[in-house]
Amino acid sequence: MKRLGIIDWGIGGISIYKLIKQKLGPIPISYLSDTGVTPYGKMTRGEIATRLDNVIDDLKGRGVTHVVIGCNAASTVIPFLADHGIPVEGVIESAVKTSLKAKPTRLGLIGGRRTVLSGVYRRSFAKHGVVLHQRVAQPLSGLIESGDIASPTLQAEARRILSPLRGCSHILLACTHYPAITPVLASFVPPTTKFIDPAASLVTLVAKWRIECQGVDEIMTTGDAGLMKRSAQLAFGVELVRPLKVRI
């Protein structure tokens, strides 16, 4: 029986999980929030690759047959992962395709430090003749991870980060946490600015895997299960059923 695995350092991938449930129905999903280790964005490329290899092996042992890495920083190292014998898809290719389809006249991007500094998006868009205007968006993901989606601190940081991008026609959300605060982000740019969330394109890819069976979801974290449950509810309105703390 097929089973989809979703990996993220935190709850950002819950935005993907939520959309998959809405669009594809009760397919069996194993979600792992890896907050028990150093944030992926603070690891070296080799450290992230090693960690992901271990996590994917663990999920395979739990019956996972297809994997989505719902983290931009982690997705930058997919070319350096071992061959696990199952499909492993990140978010970057879907994000680039979705952005190009939008035909931006001036494209901005906000993302984590590793995502931006890796240059993976800049190089990908340059192949299509698109100049990318990027901003490192720390500490937005950390605030959202804690369940904060509207505090004065978060709003001040959003204003600072977005200020240089006010002239962009489109802004790519290069972190799966950010859709949780799109209304806040929209308040600091002109009303004509459109935000690009690549999750829908990723769901289309998952649909092609034809995971058409039904099954019980498995929600796991290497960190604090209670905090994960609370933050997922506050950020994405998703009630996680009995998240389990695991060791990997």
C-alpha positions as CSV (number, residue, x, y, z in Angstrom):
1,M,0.0,0.0,0.0
2,K,1.3,3.5,-0.9
3,R,1.9,6.1,1.9
4,L,3.0,9.7,1.5
5,G,5.7,11.1,3.8
6,I,6.0,14.9,4.4
7,I,9.2,16.1,6.0
8,D,9.8,19.6,7.4
9,W,11.9,21.0,10.3
10,G,8.7,22.4,11.8
11,I,5.0,23.0,11.1
12,G,5.5,24.8,7.8
13,G,4.7,21.6,5.8
14,I,1.3,21.6,7.5
15,S,0.3,24.1,4.9
16,I,1.0,21.3,2.3
17,Y,-0.6,18.6,4.4
18,K,-3.7,20.7,4.7
19,L,-4.0,21.3,1.0
20,I,-3.4,17.7,0.1
21,K,-6.2,16.6,2.5
22,Q,-8.5,19.2,0.9
23,K,-7.7,18.2,-2.7
24,L,-6.8,14.5,-2.6
25,G,-8.9,13.2,0.3
26,P,-8.0,10.7,2.9
27,I,-4.7,9.4,1.5
28,P,-2.4,8.0,4.2
29,I,0.2,10.5,5.3
30,S,3.2,10.3,7.7
31,Y,4.2,13.8,8.7
32,L,7.5,14.5,10.5
33,S,8.3,17.8,12.2
34,D,12.0,17.5,13.0
35,T,12.3,20.3,15.6
36,G,14.3,18.0,17.9
37,V,17.4,18.8,15.9
38,T,19.2,22.0,14.9
39,P,17.0,24.0,12.4
40,Y,17.8,22.9,8.9
41,G,18.6,26.4,7.8
42,K,21.5,26.5,10.4
43,M,23.0,23.2,9.3
44,T,25.7,22.8,6.6
45,R,24.8,21.2,3.3
46,G,26.4,18.0,4.4
47,E,24.6,18.0,7.8
48,I,21.2,18.5,6.2
49,A,21.8,15.8,3.6
50,T,22.9,13.3,6.3
51,R,19.9,14.2,8.5
52,L,17.4,13.8,5.6
53,D,18.9,10.5,4.6
54,N,18.3,9.2,8.2
55,V,14.8,10.6,8.3
56,I,13.8,9.2,4.9
57,D,15.2,5.7,5.9
58,D,13.1,5.9,9.1
59,L,10.0,6.9,7.2
60,K,10.5,4.0,4.7
61,G,10.6,1.7,7.7
62,R,7.2,3.0,8.6
63,G,5.8,2.2,5.2
64,V,6.3,5.5,3.4
65,T,6.6,5.0,-0.4
66,H,6.7,8.6,-1.6
67,V,8.3,11.7,0.1
68,V,7.7,15.4,-0.1
69,I,10.3,17.6,1.6
70,G,8.2,20.6,2.7
71,C,11.2,22.8,3.5
72,N,13.0,25.1,1.1
73,A,16.3,24.9,3.0
74,A,16.2,21.1,3.0
75,S,15.1,21.0,-0.7
76,T,18.3,22.7,-1.7
77,V,20.3,19.5,-0.9
78,I,18.1,17.0,-2.7
79,P,20.7,16.5,-5.4
80,F,23.1,15.4,-2.6
81,L,20.9,12.7,-1.0
82,A,21.4,9.0,-1.2
83,D,19.3,6.9,-3.5
84,H,16.5,5.6,-1.3
85,G,14.6,3.8,-4.0
86,I,11.5,5.9,-3.6
87,P,10.4,9.3,-5.2
88,V,11.6,12.3,-3.2
89,E,10.4,15.7,-4.2
90,G,11.2,19.1,-2.8
91,V,9.4,22.4,-3.1
92,I,11.8,24.4,-5.3
93,E,10.9,23.1,-8.7
94,S,7.2,23.6,-8.1
95,A,7.9,27.1,-6.8
96,V,9.8,28.1,-9.9
97,K,7.2,26.7,-12.3
98,T,4.4,28.4,-10.4
99,S,6.2,31.7,-10.4
100,L,7.0,31.6,-14.1
101,K,3.4,30.7,-14.9
102,A,2.3,33.9,-13.1
103,K,4.4,36.0,-15.6
104,P,5.8,38.5,-13.1
105,T,7.1,41.9,-14.3
106,R,9.3,42.2,-11.2
107,L,9.7,39.1,-9.0
108,G,10.6,39.2,-5.3
109,L,11.3,36.4,-2.9
110,I,11.3,36.1,0.9
111,G,12.9,33.0,2.4
112,G,15.2,31.7,5.1
113,R,18.9,32.5,5.1
114,R,20.1,29.2,3.7
115,T,17.5,29.2,1.0
116,V,18.5,32.7,-0.2
117,L,22.2,32.4,0.2
118,S,22.3,29.0,-1.6
119,G,21.5,30.9,-4.8
120,V,19.3,28.0,-6.1
121,Y,16.3,30.2,-6.9
122,R,18.5,33.0,-8.4
123,R,20.1,30.5,-10.7
124,S,16.9,28.8,-11.6
125,F,15.1,32.0,-12.6
126,A,18.2,33.4,-14.4
127,K,17.9,30.4,-16.8
128,H,14.5,31.9,-17.8
129,G,15.8,35.5,-18.0
130,V,14.1,36.5,-14.8
131,V,15.9,38.8,-12.3
132,L,15.1,37.9,-8.7
133,H,15.0,40.3,-5.9
134,Q,15.5,38.3,-2.6
135,R,15.2,39.1,1.1
136,V,16.2,37.0,4.0
137,A,13.1,36.8,6.1
138,Q,14.4,35.7,9.5
139,P,12.8,35.6,12.1
140,L,9.4,35.1,10.5
141,S,9.4,31.3,10.4
142,G,10.6,31.0,14.1
143,L,7.7,33.3,15.2
144,I,5.1,31.3,13.2
145,E,6.6,28.1,14.6
146,S,5.8,29.4,18.1
147,G,2.2,30.1,17.0
148,D,2.7,33.8,16.5
149,I,0.8,35.0,13.4
150,A,0.0,38.6,14.3
151,S,2.0,40.1,17.1
152,P,3.6,43.6,16.9
153,T,7.0,42.0,16.7
154,L,6.0,39.8,13.7
155,Q,4.4,42.8,12.0
156,A,7.4,45.0,12.5
157,E,9.7,42.3,11.1
158,A,7.3,41.8,8.1
159,R,7.4,45.5,7.4
160,R,11.2,45.7,7.5
161,I,11.6,42.6,5.3
162,L,9.1,43.7,2.7
163,S,9.9,47.3,2.4
164,P,12.5,46.9,-0.4
165,L,10.1,44.7,-2.3
166,R,7.2,47.1,-2.6
167,G,7.9,47.6,-6.3
168,C,7.5,43.9,-7.1
169,S,4.5,42.6,-9.0
170,H,4.8,39.2,-7.4
171,I,6.6,37.9,-4.3
172,L,7.4,34.2,-4.0
173,L,6.9,32.7,-0.5
174,A,10.0,30.6,-0.3
175,C,9.1,29.0,3.1
176,T,6.1,26.9,3.8
177,H,5.5,28.8,7.1
178,Y,4.7,32.1,5.3
179,P,1.2,31.3,3.9
180,A,0.0,31.4,7.6
181,I,0.7,35.2,7.6
182,T,-0.2,36.2,4.1
183,P,-2.8,38.7,5.3
184,V,-0.1,40.4,7.4
185,L,2.4,40.4,4.6
186,A,-0.2,41.9,2.2
187,S,-0.7,44.9,4.5
188,F,2.9,46.1,3.8
189,V,2.8,46.0,0.0
190,P,0.6,47.7,-2.6
191,P,-2.7,45.9,-3.2
192,T,-1.7,45.0,-6.7
193,T,1.2,42.8,-5.4
194,K,0.5,39.1,-5.6
195,F,2.0,36.5,-3.3
196,I,3.0,33.1,-4.9
197,D,2.4,30.0,-2.8
198,P,3.7,26.9,-4.7
199,A,1.8,24.4,-2.5
200,A,-0.9,23.9,-5.1
201,S,1.6,23.0,-7.8
202,L,3.2,20.5,-5.4
203,V,-0.2,18.9,-4.7
204,T,-0.6,18.5,-8.5
205,L,2.6,16.6,-8.5
206,V,1.6,14.4,-5.6
207,A,-1.7,13.6,-7.4
208,K,0.4,12.1,-10.3
209,W,1.8,9.6,-7.8
210,R,-1.7,8.1,-7.6
211,I,-1.7,7.4,-3.9
212,E,-5.4,6.5,-4.1
213,C,-5.7,4.2,-1.0
214,Q,-7.1,5.3,2.3
215,G,-5.4,5.1,5.6
216,V,-4.7,6.6,9.0
217,D,-2.3,9.5,9.2
218,E,0.7,9.4,11.4
219,I,1.8,12.8,12.9
220,M,5.3,12.8,14.5
221,T,7.8,15.2,15.8
222,T,11.3,14.8,17.3
223,G,10.5,17.9,19.4
224,D,7.7,19.0,21.6
225,A,4.4,17.3,20.5
226,G,2.2,19.6,22.6
227,L,3.8,22.7,21.0
228,M,3.5,21.3,17.6
229,K,-0.3,20.6,18.1
230,R,-0.8,24.1,19.5
231,S,1.1,25.9,16.7
232,A,-0.5,24.0,13.9
233,Q,-3.9,25.0,15.2
234,L,-2.9,28.7,15.6
235,A,-1.0,29.0,12.3
236,F,-3.0,26.9,9.9
237,G,-6.2,26.0,11.7
238,V,-5.3,22.3,11.6
239,E,-6.2,20.1,14.5
240,L,-3.5,17.4,14.7
241,V,-4.7,14.2,16.2
242,R,-2.4,12.7,18.8
243,P,1.0,13.9,17.5
244,L,3.7,11.5,18.7
245,K,7.2,12.3,19.9
246,V,9.7,10.0,18.1
247,R,13.5,9.5,18.1
248,I,15.4,9.4,14.8
